[in-house]
Amino acid sequence: MQLYLNTSSPYARVVRVCLYEKQLIERTELCWCDPWAADSELLQITPLSRIPTLVTDEGEVITESLLIAHYLDAVGEGPSLIPSKTLAETLALAGLGQGLMDAAFNVVIGRKHGGNEVDTTLLGQRRLKAIERTLITLNAHPSVLAGSAQRTLGAITVAVALAYISFRLPAFDWQNRYPTLHAWQAKVVEGESFALTEFE
């Protein structure tokens, strides 16, 4: 398989973590690229020019991190990332993580291309408020309160989203403001799947 990605994408990191968790990393060629480049090799693979993009052994092109993760869970080895017994709970948590990731990523991209003043716009305020509300919700989430550190797709997505906020938006200071959530995330990220996929 081939995975098109870069080192700073939270979406790509979710997939890389899944590759390690499902023992598929050795079967996958990592193709580092710039999705913003007009002459990117990625454009020859998908018209969306989005990362991550996975090309399967059969030549199918899969985009969107959660869809790629679903595929990897089906073809890889080891415990399921989407356990059938906790399907709804896992997907609900993944949805919170994905939404948090989307809001944080769009804040970063908005500031990069429009300056910090974009935070004062209607969309900018909506993103920032969404991040705050989601942090509060996650801090009181049953899985977090129970200290459940099983690396399901839900836990992986939330943990990566939180790490991305630390990486790109440290002013949120979520670790000190939400210590319960911080303690939970620290358990989830233990192990090589997170250690070997640090943001750069």
Solvent accessible surface area in square Angstrom, and as a share of the most:
residue,aa,sasa,rsa
1,M,25,0.11
2,Q,61,0.27
3,L,0,0.00
4,Y,4,0.01
5,L,0,0.00
6,N,40,0.21
7,T,49,0.29
8,S,25,0.16
9,S,9,0.06
10,P,0,0.00
11,Y,30,0.11
12,A,0,0.00
13,R,12,0.04
14,V,0,0.00
15,V,0,0.00
16,R,27,0.10
17,V,0,0.00
18,C,0,0.00
19,L,0,0.00
20,Y,48,0.18
21,E,42,0.19
22,K,3,0.01
23,Q,111,0.49
24,L,3,0.01
25,I,32,0.16
26,E,166,0.74
27,R,123,0.45
28,T,14,0.08
29,E,98,0.44
30,L,50,0.25
31,C,20,0.12
32,W,124,0.43
33,C,27,0.16
34,D,75,0.39
35,P,21,0.13
36,W,161,0.57
37,A,31,0.24
38,A,98,0.76
39,D,128,0.66
40,S,9,0.06
41,E,96,0.43
42,L,0,0.00
43,L,76,0.38
44,Q,148,0.66
45,I,52,0.26
46,T,6,0.03
47,P,126,0.79
48,L,102,0.51
49,S,21,0.14
50,R,122,0.44
51,I,23,0.12
52,P,3,0.02
53,T,0,0.00
54,L,0,0.00
55,V,22,0.13
56,T,7,0.04
57,D,91,0.47
58,E,135,0.61
59,G,46,0.44
60,E,113,0.51
61,V,65,0.37
62,I,36,0.18
63,T,24,0.14
64,E,60,0.27
65,S,3,0.02
66,L,46,0.23
67,L,110,0.55
68,I,0,0.00
69,A,0,0.00
70,H,110,0.49
71,Y,56,0.21
72,L,0,0.00
73,D,23,0.12
74,A,81,0.62
75,V,57,0.33
76,G,18,0.17
77,E,111,0.50
78,G,45,0.43
79,P,112,0.71
80,S,49,0.32
81,L,6,0.03
82,I,22,0.11
83,P,24,0.15
84,S,100,0.65
85,K,198,0.84
86,T,55,0.32
87,L,85,0.42
88,A,81,0.62
89,E,93,0.42
90,T,5,0.03
91,L,84,0.42
92,A,61,0.47
93,L,8,0.04
94,A,2,0.02
95,G,42,0.40
96,L,53,0.27
97,G,0,0.00
98,Q,35,0.16
99,G,37,0.36
100,L,1,0.01
101,M,0,0.00
102,D,52,0.27
103,A,11,0.08
104,A,0,0.00
105,F,59,0.25
106,N,62,0.32
107,V,1,0.01
108,V,25,0.15
109,I,37,0.19
110,G,15,0.15
111,R,79,0.29
112,K,142,0.60
113,H,116,0.52
114,G,32,0.31
115,G,27,0.26
116,N,106,0.54
117,E,115,0.52
118,V,28,0.16
119,D,21,0.11
120,T,107,0.62
121,T,68,0.39
122,L,156,0.77
123,L,108,0.54
124,G,1,0.01
125,Q,70,0.31
126,R,161,0.59
127,R,59,0.22
128,L,35,0.17
129,K,111,0.47
130,A,27,0.21
131,I,0,0.00
132,E,53,0.24
133,R,136,0.50
134,T,21,0.12
135,L,0,0.00
136,I,102,0.52
137,T,66,0.38
138,L,0,0.00
139,N,36,0.18
140,A,64,0.50
141,H,25,0.11
142,P,99,0.62
143,S,13,0.08
144,V,4,0.02
145,L,115,0.57
146,A,84,0.65
147,G,25,0.24
148,S,53,0.34
149,A,35,0.27
150,Q,105,0.47
151,R,71,0.26
152,T,14,0.08
153,L,4,0.02
154,G,0,0.00
155,A,3,0.02
156,I,0,0.00
157,T,0,0.00
158,V,0,0.00
159,A,0,0.00
160,V,0,0.00
161,A,0,0.00
162,L,0,0.00
163,A,20,0.15
164,Y,3,0.01
165,I,1,0.00
166,S,36,0.23
167,F,72,0.30
168,R,103,0.38
169,L,6,0.03
170,P,93,0.58
171,A,100,0.78
172,F,22,0.09
173,D,56,0.29
174,W,3,0.01
175,Q,54,0.24
176,N,118,0.61
177,R,105,0.38
178,Y,22,0.09
179,P,87,0.55
180,T,56,0.33
181,L,0,0.00
182,H,74,0.33
183,A,58,0.45
184,W,4,0.01
185,Q,17,0.08
186,A,46,0.36
187,K,99,0.42
188,V,0,0.00
189,V,43,0.25
190,E,113,0.51
191,G,43,0.41
192,E,110,0.49
193,S,4,0.02
194,F,3,0.01
195,A,62,0.48
196,L,94,0.47
197,T,1,0.01
198,E,104,0.47
199,F,24,0.10
200,E,138,0.62
